[in-house]
Amino acid sequence: MQRLSEKTDRALKSVQKGTDDTAKKFDSLAAKIGMQAAASAKTMSLAFAGAFGGGLAGALIGGGIEGALAAVRETVAGVAEIGDEAKRAGIDLKAFQELRFVSEQNRVPMDALVDGLKELSLRADEWIVTGAGPAAEAFERLGYSSDELAQKLKDPSNLFVEIIGRIGKLNRAAQVRVLDEVFGGTGGERFVGLVDQGEQAIRGQIRAANDLGIVLNEDVIKRAAEIDAKFRVIADVIGSAMKEAVVDVATALVDLHDRAKKIEDQNSRNIHSRLQEIYSEIDLIDQRRRDGMLDALRPSTVSKSQQDEELDRRV
């Protein structure tokens, strides 16, 4: 039984050693993941440094001005979009900003303003060139000749305000129909509020936009577009670094899982094998013990005369 106890102790120590080895391997793999994450963070820091310079990069990584930077980028992007919207509308930057202020004051969505101005230019040009089109009758009803409209179309913003004023002199049913024919469905249906304001009120709002400094200089908008483009490049660089970091950590985690599974499987096999050996030794010892007990209980084969001779000899 003492031998059995020694065997069992050795088996348990072997299992404990396997557990300790597993823990050490886990610690080693965890340290490896930490090193990979740190390397990825360093890559991101270098990306910031290349874009802004070391001092600002450190501040950004530390999170000190992340909110301020996001606000700055949003503002710059908003200014840059003014140029994009003005191009869509087909008017210059100054005129677009003036009309944008007017639309905001009268709760007209920006998309409706842009679409309305674009449709005005397209339908006016069609009527001037072909003498036909969906707005031909509306332009004639508003008192425009093709030559006059061609001249006024050089200043779409002023033409827009003038048309709003002339539509205001029509009855309500005619206003709705002419708005739709001149500005299209999207813009026309939202310009009813502008018609109610009247031409003079709209021109007063345009003057207010300039007096209040709401109309930005063309150079400011162009510089904002350039800065926004640089911000986008920076965002792409940082985004790539972030994706690389995520992939690195994910790869390390998958590797950790695979190795842990292999270690777990190996330990299970080792434990199973040792237990089988222990069970076999227990069975062998038990069998030997049973054999010894049988020998002790087996009847003696020595004859009576031999037993007497042995007794006489001893005496």
Secondary structure, 3 states (H helix, E strand, C coil): CHHHHHHHHHHHHHHHHHHHHHHHHHHHHHHHHHHHHHHHHHHHHHHHHHHHCHHHHHHHHHCCCHHHHHHHHHHHHHHHHHHHHHHHHCCCHHHHHHHHHHHHHCCCCHHHHHHHHHHHHHHHHHHHHHCCCCCHHHHHHCCCCHHHHHHHCCCHHHHHHHHHHHHCCCCHHHHHHHHHHHHHHHHHCCCHHHHHHCHHHHHHHHHHHHHCCCCCCHHHHHHHHHHHHHHHHHHHHHHHHHHHHHHHHHHHHHHHHHHHHHHHHHHHHHHHHHHHHHHHHHHHHHHHHHHHHHHHHCCCCCCHHHHHHHHHHHC
